[in-house]
Amino acid sequence: MAPRRLIGRFLLGFAVAFGALVAPWPGWNAAYGALFRGGAAAVFSDGHGRILVRFRRAEHPPRAEIDTEIVVADRAQIGRDGRGPANVLGLDTRSVGWIPTALVLALIVATPVGWRRQWRALVLGLAVVHVYILLVVGVYLWNETAGAVPVSFLPYWAGLGGGLEETLVTQLGPSFAVPALIWVAVTFRREDWAGFGSRVRTGADVPPAKAGPP
């Protein structure tokens, strides 16, 4: 297949896959938000630490896209009735979690490589993108609690924390750039780039990819 047709096929496959994944399917955003909260709570909610962290569905969010609230409180300030001062953080799980995940999935599915490599890339890509998502939530908590959670042993610097939160949580750029880097890292091999580059320069046809050893 000629390079132009190969690229066109990839772009079409990516557009179809990504469009299907991010379409507003009834109930999907709510279901993903619940899964997100459960996974984040398993990582960040410490039942015995000084700082209480709880993830819950947003009941009256300040913006429509905010579907999750993170309640952060000092256990020493919570009374026997369970009441006390708390900081409530809003989070858009679709932008922070689902968009990067859908991008990784769509890019890998659209890539014309052997099915074994594709499955391996899917498993590894999903694992890496979820590590990234947890890192984003961790940065959010770290900055909003002035370094109290989840890594209280690190010195806190407001300038660094604010910059990281603005970049990773507020801005949408990393939600697109990071998945692209993950896709490249888990899908391609060095010989893929060398072979594709030589065929683009010569205009030669690119043979269909064959399934290689895992």
BELQUI-V255676 format. One record per helix or strand of 2 or more residues. SS is the DSSP state (H for helix, E for strand). FROM is the first residue (numbers start at 1). LEN is the number of residues. Records with the same first field share a line. If there is no record, write none. Layout:
SS = FROM-LEN  FROM-LEN
//
This chain:
H = 3-20  28-17  75-3  93-18  115-30  158-13  173-15  190-13
E = 51-7  68-7  87-5
//
